[in-house]
């Protein structure tokens, strides 16, 4: 096990959208920190074990690509093994550290804010906001945190995804994490102070939760109190925003379909619903019984170790009683009384559908100027992809994939949470944003041919959002993020010249160039609901930037968000999405007259995945609108052709201000005025209005210390064999950023000379990661046993190893390693001395060996995961190792794997694995068994060369049930294997002859087998049962049956 694996054994994070729980796992016996990825060495033995598959960590559902430093399951800590293990065929993707952050600290009363120079201004604001959030939560939860909270800030999502605060790979949907090992809160500042304040307080709720749960005690408290995810995440959402229209959308959809979960079913839910439904449930409790009741229930639950008992004690409801009360409150809050509101299918043509259980997203539609083509983002194949829908002569739409995201360096992660896709006015090009290496990049593509025409990156910008073409198509306007703040920029496609249009704290979203090229309309929080002096930023409104005057003019001041603006063909109107009537719908604004008219009145609403995800596109000819709507648990696209006449119901922009929750806005003096379809939601800024920001003078700059501090201690004990009682102690240390990591491992025995010692260091603060270890390990093997004496051979391994790894991208890396080892051996006889009643120990030195090893490996992994493990993509590893001095050999091993997605629940997997060893002490590979060739249950194939090929079809055993039942699965397989290279009669052949035609065509030295098996997936390992029939393609032998524990390749 490598150092990083050991470090991760001490911090395993249970993570969905945000991480809310961390457990320290203790080792029963402290073992050496590393396994050397080379030959297993035994003195006087030239035939060594060299092939073994390591267990892979796997989730049952929602598997993300693994960071290779976090690939080995924590349970391996409990397994005793030799320091020198076989080649480690592990893969995993890379968290690439493109930047070297110059960390500094702002200290406040309750926080140490960690930041770097380019985000200093935003970090100073964040320090003031954090103290306000602390005061609010401290009062509501009636709790104070005694120690300062480490708050780690990043200037963009790209920077945040490089964090070592957690080792997991972070996706675009993760905008903050809180972990309990060091009680760190980490999050990016992504251009909107309003959204940042929301996420900040959400994560601070987790910090308070952890402090209440642990109460100054060890993390073993979690063993007694393990709350459901909705309890933690829903509470954090409720206390940070109260209620929002996206959550009401989820509740409304569940109620309309009569599929709103009960509390009991919510307890076993682990997807995004825990946030939305959990927020609604806590909103019911807080608004019915008072907000402080939330903290009282939390404390009672921790005290009892039981959530349901806490609800019963505090509000006299168990879960069965809580469900109907919550559902009834949700009906009043989320279902409109107005029966005239429509469903999207009543007014528009549905042009997408759910093509499988996991296909839930069809988002950010962009319609071509003529209305006949639509580009959008979907997750049909468990990865985010860009598709093009094209209308045929019969009016039907056919789609084809333009871009597959998440599996290549250029399109590492498609950005779509807050960003639009733009069409050029002539319909020949589209522009979109994707993460590419260290940067966000704007790609300009010809959708007809799929050719990328431009790739635009900007060193001075941390993030890019929403590119839109100028009328002539020679420029783009977009939102750039620098230092955590968003501003408008334009770029000339010919000379790539960048021009900045705004520079302030306000957010900018979804810019669109006017048809005449004189202005840009965009969404911004610079409206009346913003108080910049208090760092409270309101809902988004529409504004126009005038190129001639360089002035910004607000177009709307609505009581709710106005986003996603789109110009009409002649530039006289702007269509946009707004929830100012309680349900997000599409409106059109006459710019000159300042008249607003609804285009849609949908009870489901027009919405994306978040409050600010673009959900609508208006064709440049003004005839077609395409929008996304949330229907039956998924986002679907609808195409609507607009009538030539303008809707008759309209109202003045100036008449629509903030509502008071009544049926009609009290600030609207004369009808016609917009009715509120749902009760008005108070602005969540009201939660913080009564609390003060930290004074700027109270913020103290400090230097960052990279000195590692103690993270955790693992203890254990075992009695057995030659060494008697063995006490295990493992200590882990790291600095606040987890860049510098140290592990000390001791296996204490009755004799200090027999103590196992390991000290390791890992530096993962730079793109080039490196580390070393030094160790002593002793093993003893029984030789004979007599009534009065026992004989042992003891071996002592002492050495030093070093390693380094360099990721070329998220998907590929180079690993190198080197080490020196000395192994000494003694023969020991323990006999009973009857004269004094003591045990006599006689020792004879058997000599020793010394050897050095160097190795390198080139690794590639772009796999995407489904319920049965890797479901698409490929993996490869080419590894070479050289041993010198008393052992001389060179070993080369190559491993190639390819996965073909069949229907998102089944997968065809292929593996080709081979190796060769040379020189005086060439390694002998042992092939066979559950993880290589299933035609034998033992490693019967021996040789200095080997070849293994596996073809395997994996499928759910209960396909008629939802994929949550796919923990029970089946496989059919065909295996082939061979080993050769040295001449041992009856055992190994020197030369390889795969086939023979003597007596008819059949396999000669190539062994074959086919069979089937079953898998019970327990999350991090599987119980496997296989039945294989060996065959030489002429005869079929008796079946070989085997049970194993592990994971599939």
N, C-alpha and C positions, 0 to 999 in steps of 0.2 A: 504494500500500500504506500503510495507516494505521500510526501509531506502534506500536500494540499488536501489529499483524501482524509488524512488524519485530522487536519484542521476542520474540515467540513463535518467529520463525525461528531464534532463538538457543537456544531451549530447547523441544525437542520430546520429550515423554515417552511412551515405550512403556509402556502401562498396561493391566493387566487388573484383578484385584481389588485389588492394591496395585502401586504404581509401583516398578519395580526398575531402570530403566535410563534414562539421559538422555544425549543426544548433542548436542554443539555443532556446528551447521552453519555452514560458512564461505561467504561470498559471493565469487564470482570477481572481481567488480568492486563496489566500494562505490558505492552509488547513493543518491539522495535518499531520505529516510526515508518521505515520504508521497507518495501520489497524491491530488491534489485531486479530490474527487468532483464535478466540474463539466465545463466544456467544454474540449475540446482546442483550444488557441489557436495559430494560425499567423498571423503578420502579413500584412496585405493580403488576408486570406481570410475571407469571411463564412460559407462553408459549412464546418462543422466536423464531425469525427467525434464522434458522441455516444452510440453504443450499442455496448456490448461486455459479454459475460458473463464474469465472473471465474471462474476455476477454483475448485471447492469441494473441500475435503479430505474424503475418504471412506474408511471402512474396508470391507474385504470382509465381515467378520462382526462380530457383537456391537457394532454401531455405537451409540454413545451420542449424545444430543443435544449439539450443539457449543456451547461458549461462543462468542458472536459475536466476542469479542476474540481468539479463537484459530482463526478460520475459514479463513484463507488459507494454502495449503500453503507449507511452507518452500522448495520448489523455485522459487517465484516470485522469491526473492532472486537467482536466476541470470539473470533475464530483464531485459534493458535496455528501459526504457520512458520515455515522457515523464512529467515530474512531474505534468502535468495529464491525468488519465485520464477516461474516460467514467463515467457514474453507476455506482456500485458496488452492483450488485444482490446483495448478500449478506444472509444472514439469520443464523441461529444463536440459541440461547437465552442467557439472562443468568444470570450468577452474581451474585446480588443481595447487596450488603453492607448488611444491616439494622443492624448494630452498628458503633459506632466503638470499637474495642478500645483500652484504655489499657495498652499493653504495658509490662511490667517484666521484670526478669531475676533469676533465682537462679543464681549462679555456683558450680559445684563443681569438683572437680579435673579432670574430663574433659568437663563439659557447661556450656553456657549455656542454662538453661531459661527459655524465653519464656512468660509467662503474663499474665493480667489479674486485676484485683482480686477478682472474684467467685469465682475458682477458686484463690485463694491457698493455702488449706489443703490442697486436694488436690494442687496443684502442688508444695508443699513435700514432701509424701509422695512424689510422683513423682520429685523430685530425689534422694531417698535411695534409691529403688528403682532408678533409672537407674544409679547408681554400682555397686550390687550386680550388676546385669545386665552392666555393662561388665567388672567383675572376672571374672565367670563366663566370658564370651565371650573375653576376653583370654587366659585360661588354656587354654580348650579349643582355640581357633584359633591359639594361640601367636603372638599379634600384638598390638602396641600402636599406637593411633592417636595421632599426635603433637599434632594440633590439637584444640581443644575442639569437640565435636559440638553444633551448634545443635539444640535440642529445643524444638519449638513445640507448646504444649498448648492445647486448647480444652475448654470446660466441658460440651459436649454435641455430639451429632451435628449439630444445626442450626447451631451456631457453626462447627464444622469444615468444613461444606459451603460456608462463605463464604471459605475460605482463599485467599490469593493465592500460597501456596508453590508450588502447581501451578495452571495455568490451566484444566485440564480440569474439566468438571462431574463432581462426585463423587456417586456413588449411595450408597444405604443399605448396600450390601455392602462399601464401601471404609471400613475402620476405621483406616487408617494409610497414610502414604506416606513414602517416602524418595527424595530426588532428589540427583543427583550434581553439579549446577551449584554449589551452595553447601554440599553435603553436609548438607542439612537433613533432620531427621526430624520429621514432624508427625502428631499423632493426637489424638482426643478422649478424654476420660475420661467414660465413659457409665454410671457407676453401679456397676460391679463392679470392684473392685481386682484380683480374680483374672484377669478377662479383660483388664484394662488391662495387667497384668504380662506376660501372654502376647503381646499385640500389641506392647508396648514392646520386648521382647526380640527378637521377630520382626523389627521394623524396625531394631533395632540390629545384627542379623546382616547386613542389607543395608548398613549403614554400614561394617561391617568388610569386607564383600565389596568395596565400592567402593574402600576404602582399599588393600586388597591388590591389586586390579586396577590402579588408577591408580599406586599406589606412589610418590606425589608427582609423577607425570608428568601430562601433559595428557590430556584425554579422548579423544585419538586412540588411546589404548590399546584402546578398545572396537572400533576398526576391525580390530584383530588378534585380539581375543578376544571372541567374541559367543556366550555360552553359551546352551543351551536354557533355557526358562523353568522347567522342573521342577528343573533344577540349582540355580537361585537360590532359588526359592520353596519347594521341598521342603526344602532345607537350612535355611531360616529357620524353617519349621514344626517340623522335627525338633529343632533346637537349642533352640527355645523351649518345646516341650511333650513331646518324646520320642515318645509315641504316644498316640492317643486313640481312643475307641470310634466316633466318626464316621468317622474314616479307616478303621478296621477294617470298618465297614459298607460303604464304597465298595469295599474290597478283596474282601470276602465276596460282594458282588453281582457283581463282575466274574468271580470264580472260579466261582460257581454257574452263571452264564450262559456260562462259557467264553469270556469276552470281555475278559479282563484284558490291557491293552496290553503289548506288548514295549517295551524301552527305546528301540529304534529308532523305533517309532511315537510314543512319548511325546516324543521330540525335536521332533516337528512338531505337538504338541498345545498349544493356547493357552487352554483353558477351565479351569474349576475343578479338573479332574483333575490339573493340574500341582501343586496344593497337596497333594491327598490322596494321589495315587500317588507324587508326589515325596517326601512325608514318609515313606511306607512304605519306599521304596527306600533313602533315607538312614538310616532306622532299621535296616534290614538291615545296611548297611555299618558304622554306628556300633556296633551291638550285637555284631557279629561280629568286627570288627577293632579296636575301640576308638574312642571318640568323637573323639580327636585325629586319627584318620585322615581325618576330614572336612576339617579345615583343610589337611592335607597334600595331599589330592587337589585342593582349590581352588588352592593355590599352584602345584602342578605343572601344572594345567590352564592357569593364567595364563602360566606360564613357557613351555609348549609352544604355547599358543594352540589347544589341542585337548583336549576333555573326555575322549573315549574313550581317547586315549593316556595321559592322567593316571590313569584307572582301571587300565589295563593295567600301568602302571609301579608303582602303589601297592599294588594287590591282585591283580595278575596275572590280570585278567579284562577281555576286551573286552566290547562290548555284547551280542554273541551268547551269550557265556558268562555274563554277569551276569543276563540275563533268567531262565533256569530256576532259578538259585540264589535270586534274589529271590522268584520265584513260589512256590518250595517253602517258604521262610521265611514267606511270607504265608499259605500254607495252614495251617501250624502255628499261626499267630497269630490268624487271622480265621475259620477254619472250625470250628464246634463238632463234637465227637465224638458228642454225644448225637443219635441218629437219630430220637428221638421228637419233636424240635422241629418245629413246623408251619410251613406257608406261610400268609400271611394269607387267601388264597382258600379255605383249608380250614375256617376258622372264621367267616368273615364275608363279606358281600356286597360285592363291589367296585362302587363307585358312581361312579367317574370312570375315564377312560381317556386315553391320550395321543392328542390330536387334531391331530397334526402334529409335524414334527421338532423344532420349537423349544418345544413345549408339554411342559415337564418338571416343572412345579411345580403341585401341588394341596396347599395347606398350611393350617395353623392352622384346622382344622375347629371349628365351634361348632354343636352340635345343639340344636334347639328343645326346650322342656320336654316336648312330647309325642313327641319322637323322629322326627317326620315331615318336618322341614325342616332343612337344613344350610347354613350360611353358611361360605364358605371363600375363600381367595385363590388365584388361578391366573394363569398367564401365557400364556393361549391365543393372544393376538393380539400377542405381543411387547411387551406392556405389562402391568403388574400390575393386576389387576381383582378386585373382589369379586363373587362369584356366589352365587345362592341355588338349592339343589337342593330340589325339593319332590316328595314321594311322591304318586303318583296312586293311583286305586282299584285298578289292576291290580298295584300293588306296585312298579312301575318309577318311576324318578326322572327328572324333567325339570329343566333348569337355565335360569336367565336371569340376565343381568348386572344387578347393582345399582349398581356404581360402577366407572368407568374411571379408573384412576390414571395420573399422569404427564402429563396433557394439559390440566389446568385448574388455576386458582389455588387453589380450595378443596381439591382432592385432588392436590396437586403430587406427593406421594410417599406411598403407602400404607405404614404401618409394620407389618411382620409378622415381622421376624427374631426378636424377643424378646417380642412382645405377643400377647395373646389377643383374641378378639372375644367380647363378652358378650351373652347373651339375658336379657331381663326374665322374671320368673317366670310372667307371664301370656302370654308368647309374642308380645306386640304390638310389641316394640321390640328393636333391637340397638344395641350401642355399640362403636365402633372408633376407631382413631387414624390420623390422616393429617397429614402436614406441610401447612400452609396458610400461605403467605407466610412471615413470620419465625418463626412459632410452630408447635409441634405443637398439634393440636386434637382433642378428643374429640367425635365426632359421635354423636348419638342419632337413629336412623332408624326409621321404620315400614317394614319390609321388604315389606309387602303393597303399599303405594302408592309407595314410594320417596321419601317426603317426609322431609326433614331436620327434626327436631323441636327439637333443641338443637345448638348449636355452642359448645363450652367451651374457652376459652383462659385461661392464667394467666400474668401478666407475671412473676411471681417464679419460674417454673419453666422450665427450658431444654428439657425433654423429658418426654413422657408415655408410659406403657406400661400395657397390660392393664386396661382398665376392666371392672368387674363390678358388676351391679346389687344393691342391697339387696333383701331378700325383698319389701318393699312396692313396690319400684320407684321410690322417691322420692329415693334417693341412689345415688351410685357410689363404689366404692373403686378406687383405681388407684395406680400407682407414678409418682411425680414425681421428676425429676432436677434438682438445683440445685447449682451449683458443682462438678459432676462426681460428686456422691454421690446415691444413690437412697434414697427413703424412701416410706412409705405415707401416703396422703392420702385423705380423703373429701370429697365435694362434694354439697351439697343442690341438686337440680335446680330447685327453686322459686326460692330466693334466691341461688343460685350461691355460697354461703358455703363457703369452703375450710377444712378442718381437717387439721392435721398429726398423724400418729399416732406416727411414729418420727423419730429424728434421730441418726444414727451413721454410721460408716464401712461398716457391713455392707451387702451388697446385698439387695434385695427383688425378688422376681419373682412374677408370676402370682397375685395375690391373688384370693380367692373368699370372698364373704360366706356365712356359715352360714345354713341354713334358718330358724333361730330368731332371726337378727339379732344374736346376742350375741357373735360371734367372727368372725375372719377367718383363714383358713388361707392360707399363702403359702410360697414357696420362698426360702431364705436361706442365706448362707454363714457364719452365726454358730455353726456346730457345732464339734465337738472338733478337726476338722482345721485350724482357723484359729488362728494365733498373731498376734494384733493387734500385739504389741510388735515383731514382726519384719516386719510388713506382708505376711504370707503368709496367704492366704485359701483355705480348703479348698473341697471340693465342696459343692453345694447339698443341704440337707436341708429337711424340712417343719417348719413352726412355726405356732403359733396365737397370734394377738393377741386378748386378752380385753378387751372394752370396759369391763367393770365394774372390773377391777383395773388395766388398762393394762399388764399384764405379758405377756411373750412366753415361750412354753413350746415347747421342741423336741419334735416328735413322732417323728422318726427320727434315727438316726446311722448311716447306711449307708456302705459303702465304694464310693462312686460317687455320681453325681448322683441326686437325687430332685426332680422338677420337676412343673409342670403339675397341681397338686392340684385335685380336683373332689369336692364333697360328695355323699353319698348323699341320697335323698329325705328321710329322717328325721334326717339329721345324725349318725348313729352311725358312719358310715364315710367314709373319704376314699380315692378312687382317685387314682393318680398314676403317672407314668412314671419308671422307674429303670433304670440300667444296672449295678447292683451285682452282677449275675451275669455280667457281661461283654457282654451284648446288651440294649439297652433294650427293656423290655416294660412292660405295664400291671399294676399291683398294686392291691390294696385293703387298707386299714388299718382295723382295728377300733379306734377311738380309745380306748375304755374299756379293752379287754383288751390293747391294744398287740400285736395279732396281725396279721401280714402274710400275705396269700394272693395267689398269682399269678392274674390274669385271663387273660393271654395268655402263651404260651410259643413265640414266633415266632423262627425262625432268621434271618429278615431283620431283625426288630426293629421297634419303633414309634419313629419319629424324624421330626424336621423338618430344616430345612436346616442348622442349627447345633446344638450341644449343648444350647442352652437355648431353641430354638424350640418353642412349644407344639405337641404332636402328638396330643392326645386331648381328647375332650369327652364328658361323661356327662350324659344328659338328666335334667332335674329330677325326672321320675317314676321314675328309676332303672332303666328298662327297656332303654335303648339306649346303646351307646358307639360313637362314630365316631372313627377314628384314621387317621393317615397312616403309610404304610410305603414304604420305598425299594425299588423293584422294577424291575429291568432298566433302571437308569439314570434313573428318574423317580420322583417322589413321587406315590402314588395314595392315594385315600381308600377306607376300608372301613367298613361299617356292621354292627355285631354286636348282636344281641338277647341280653340276659343271661338265663341260667337263673334260676329262682326260688331255687334252693338255693345256698348258699355253697360254694366249692371246699373239698375236704376237706384238701388239703395246705396247711399254714400253719406259721408259725414266729414266735417272739417277736422284737419289735423289739430288745430288749436283747441278744439272742443274735447279732445280725448286726452285726458290727463290721468292722474292716479285714481283708481276706484276704491270704494270703501266696503266692498263685499255685498252690496245690494244687487237686485236684479238689473237695475240700470244705473249707469255711472252718475253719481250725484253732481259731478262737476260738468256734466253736459247740460247746458241751459235749455235748449229747445230740441225736440226731436226733428229729424231722425238721428238717433244716437246709438252707439253700439251696446247691445245687451251683453251682460256677463253670463255666459253659458254655465259657468261654475263659480262657486264662491271665490272671491279674490284671495290670493295668497300674499301675505305680507312680505315685503322685501327682506331678505335675510340680513341685510345691513342693520335692520332694527334690533337684531340680537346683540350687536356690539355697540350700538349707539351710546349706551350708558356707561361704557368703559373707556378708559383713557389709553392712548398710545404711550409707550415709554418716551420719556424726554430724550431728545437727541444728546443732551449733555450727560445722560446716565449710561451711555453706551461706551464701554472701555475697550479700545483696541489692544489685542494681545498677540503674542507670537504662538505659532502652532508647534507643539512638541511631538516628534515622531517616536518617542520612547515607548516601547511596548509595555503594556500593563497586563496584569493577570486577568484572563477571561474566565477560566473554569478549571475545576479540579475533578478528576475521575479517580475513584478508589475501588479496590476489589481485592479478593483473597481467594487462594485455591491451595488445596493440599494434594500432593501427588508425587510419587516416584522418588528419584534420586535427590531432588532438591528439597523435599519436605514441603513445609508451608511456604507459599510464595505470596507476598503482598504486592499488589499493583498500585502504582501512583503515576498519574499523567497530569501534567500542568501545561496549559496553553496560554500564550501571551500574544498580544497584538497592540498596535497603536490604534488611534481612534478611526483612521481610515481603513484599517485592516490591510495596509500596504506592507508592513513589516510583521512577520509572524514567526513565533518561536514555539517549539514543542519540546518539552522535557518528559521522557518516559523512563520509568524505573520499574524493574521487576525484582523486588527485594527478597533475599533468601536469608537463611541462617548464617551464611558466610558471605561477606562483602565481595569476595573474589568471584563468587558465583552469581552476582547481581547482574541482571540485564540493564543496560544503560543505552539510551538513545537521545541525542540532542539534534534538533533540526531547525533550519531557518528557511523561510520562503519570502522572497521580495516580489510582490505583484503590483507594485506601484507604477510600473512603466510598461511599455509595449513589450520589451524584452524582459520576461520573467525569469528568475533564477533562484537557486537555493542549494543547500548542502546539508549533509548529515554526517554525524560521527556516531559510532555505535560499538557496543560490546554485547554479544549474545552467546549464551551457553546452552548446549543441548547434551542430553545423556541418553545412551541407548543400552538396554540390558543385554548382556552377553551370556550369563549363566546364573542359575539360582540353585543354592544348596541349603540344607537345613541350617547351617551355621555361617554361610557366607553368600554374598552376591557379587557378581562382577559387572562392571559398567565400562563403556567407552564414552568419554566426555569430549566434546568439541567446543572450542571457544572461537567465535568469530569476532574479529576486531577490524575496523576499517573506516574509511571516509568515502562518501559519494558526493558528487555534485551534478547538477542538471540545469538546463536552461530550455526555454521554449520561446519561439517567436511566431506570433500569428500573422500571417499575410493578410487575412481577412477573417470575418466571422466563421468562414467555412474551412479554412486550411491553415496549417501551421507546420513548423519544423521543430522537432524535439532533439536535443542532444544530451548525452550523459557520459560521465566518466567516474571511475572509482578504483580504489586500492583496498585489498582485503588480505588479511593474514588469518589462517585457520590453524590452530594448534590442537593436538589430540593427545589424550592421556588414557591409560588403562588403569582403572581403579578397582580394587577388591576391598569390600567391606566385610569384616569377619567379627564374630563375637569373641571377646577376650574374657574367658571364664575366670581368670585370676583376679580381675578387678571389676568385672561386671560392666565393662564399657565396650563400645564398638571401635575396632581398630581399622584404620583406613590406610592401605598401602597404594602408592601411585607409581606408575612407570610412564616415562615420556615416550610417546610414539612418534614424535616429530611433527612436522606441519608443512603447510604449503602457503605460498603467497602468489597472488595473481592480480593483474589489473584488467579493467574492462572499459571499453569505450563503445558508444552506440549512438545511432541517429535514426530518426523516423520521420517520414513525411506523411501527414495525416490530412484527409479530406472528409467532411461530413456536412451534407446539406439536407439531411432527412427531415421530413415533417412527420408528426406523430398522430396516430388515431387511437381508438380504444384497444387495439391489439398490438400496440407498439409502433415501430416505424411503418409508415404507410406509403410514402413516396420519397423519391430522392435516392442518393447513393452514398456509400461510405467506402473509403479505401485507406489502407495503411501499408506502407513499405518500410520495413525495419531492418537495419543491419547492425550486428554487434560483433565486437572483436575482443577476445580474451588473450592475455599474454602471460609470460613467465611460466609458472609451474603448470598452468593450463593454457593450451594454445588451440583456439578454434575461431573460425569466422562463420557466423550464422546470418542468413538472409531469410526473411519471412515476408510474404505478401498476402494481403487479405482484401478482397473486393466483395462488396455487397450492393445489391440493387433491389429496390422495392417498387412494385407496380400496384397502384391504387385500383381496386376493382369496383367497389361501390361505397367507399368510405367506411365500410364495416368489415370488409374482407381485403386481403392483400396477398399478392404473389411475391414471395421473397426468394432471392437467389444469392448464393455465396460461392465464391471460388477462393480457396485458401491453399497456399503451398509454401514450402520452405526447403532450405538446403543448408547443410553445415559442412565445413571443410577443415582441413589441417589435422595435426597430430591427434588432438583430443576432440575430434568432431562429435557434436552432440547427436544422440540418437533420439528421434522423435517417437513417441508412443501414441498411436492413433486408434480411436475406437471408443464407443460409449455414447451417452446421451447427447453430448454437445458437439460431436464431430461426425462419426460414422455409426449409425444406429443398427447396422447389421451385426454388431457384436456388443455385448454389454461390458467388455473389458478392452483394455488397450492392447489388442492382439497384433496390430500392424506396427512393425518396428523398422526403422531405417534412418539413415542420415539425410534422406530426401523424402518428402511426403507431398501428397496432393489430396485435397478434399473438395468435393462439389456437392452442394445441397440445393435442391429445389423444393419449396414448401408452400403450400396454399393454406392460409389461415382464415378461419371463418367462425362466426358465432354459432354456438350450438342451439341457441334459442333465438333465431332470427325474427320470430313473430313478436318478440318483446322489444321494448326500447333498448338502446345501446347501454343503458345502465346495467343490463343483464349480461353484457359481453365479458364480464369477469370469468364466465364459463365459456370456453371456446374449444374448437377442434382444429386439427391439422391433418393434412395428407402430405406425404413427402416421398421423395426419391433421393437416395444418397449414393455417392460413389467415392471410393478412397483407395489410396495405395501408398506404400512405403517401401523404399529400397535404398541401396547404396553400399552395403557391406555384405559380405558373404558369410552367413551363419547357416549351415545346412539345416533345413527343416524350419527355419525361423525367418531369415532375412535373405533376400536376393540382392546381388550386386547390381544387376541390370533390370530394367523395367520393360516388361512386355505386356501391354494392356489387354490385347486380344489374342485369340488363337482360333484357327480353323480346323485343327485336327479333331476329328470326331464331330465335326459340325461347329459352326460359329458359336463362341462363348467367351466370356471374360476369363483372362488368364491371371495376371497379377493385379488387375483392377477389380476391387471388390464392389459389389452392388447390393442395394437393398431398397425396398419400398415398404410403406406402411402408413399407419395412421396413429393419432394420439389425441389426448384431451389435456386441457390446461385449466387450472383453477388459479386465477390471478388474485393475489393477496395485496397487490399494490406495489410492493418493492421486490417481490419475487413471486414465482409461480410454482405450484405443485404440478409436476409434469408426469404423465404416464404415456408411454409409447409402446407400440407393438410393431415390429419390423420383420419382414420376410427377406432373408438374404437370397440373392439370386446371382447366377452367372449368365443370365439371359437364355439359359438352356434348361436349367432345373431351379426349382424353388425349394429352399430348405425350411426346416421347422421355424416357427416364429420366435423371435427374441423379444422378451418383455422386460421393460425396465421402468423403474420409478426414479425420478430425480427432482431436485429443487434448484431452480434457477430461472433464467429467462431465455427466450428464443433469440437467435442471432439477429 
